[in-house]
């Protein structure tokens, strides 16, 4: 059943899940958490593919309409290279891609799963065939990194989510700056997880890369809520200042999207919606998300509705 819940901003694609392991040209356990971009009039997804060892790599799927008719690379497009990059020993996961106009390249941030835990790594590509690896850009444990497409006062900016060593501490979204996209500093917390009964209590992380809208930088983030039996991954929105992305102007109090359909509620990890990519086509904002860590799904909203919504959201009270 596909339906729009009262007040829900995003509408699920009727063909969800749009990609599953059964569609894959080679053996795979699951395909999920895709990054997304538009290239040569095609919608390109860089999909996380998990093999039957439990290790992940990234593979490109291209389609004209971004819904069906996918052409999937016949073998892994961007596979872990643990010989030259030991930080990739347990695979590479959850890519985010940002087109850097100034460089004429995409920056691909991804989670390298090292033997000291997950860490953000960076590669560049001009064609999604060849990737120029930079390697780790922050130490473990840290995930959910994505860079902004422009500089701020000459510096690149990146959002990411360090994981605290103690489970009693909150996992918050941080912002860092760099002169060259490789060495990062000026680290500070951008947005705190809420507390107590909130849907985004204790653990939050960036979803797709920040997207430019005329009122600021729109970000989507996941909030993880622990119940007695399990976790639930839901999504919220925030708007950052255009000139100074360290300032959170608005933050949604309610989640804007959460697991509702069977393919989101049941899979390798139940109750997860996890977008790593979004694109804008005319006034349509499309999120491409992993459903239950098993398949790829899509949902869309009118960009004008999203902007209207976020501008009415309160300031971030967690600062
Ligand atoms: C997060 C990430 C995602 C995953 C999610 C739900 O920590 O590892 O890759 O989709 O958990 O299992």
Boltz pocket constraint, residues with backbone or C-beta under 6 A from the ligand:
constraints:
  - pocket:
      binder: B
      contacts: [[A, 33], [A, 93], [A, 94], [A, 233], [A, 269], [A, 272], [A, 274], [A, 290], [A, 293]]
      max_distance: 6.0
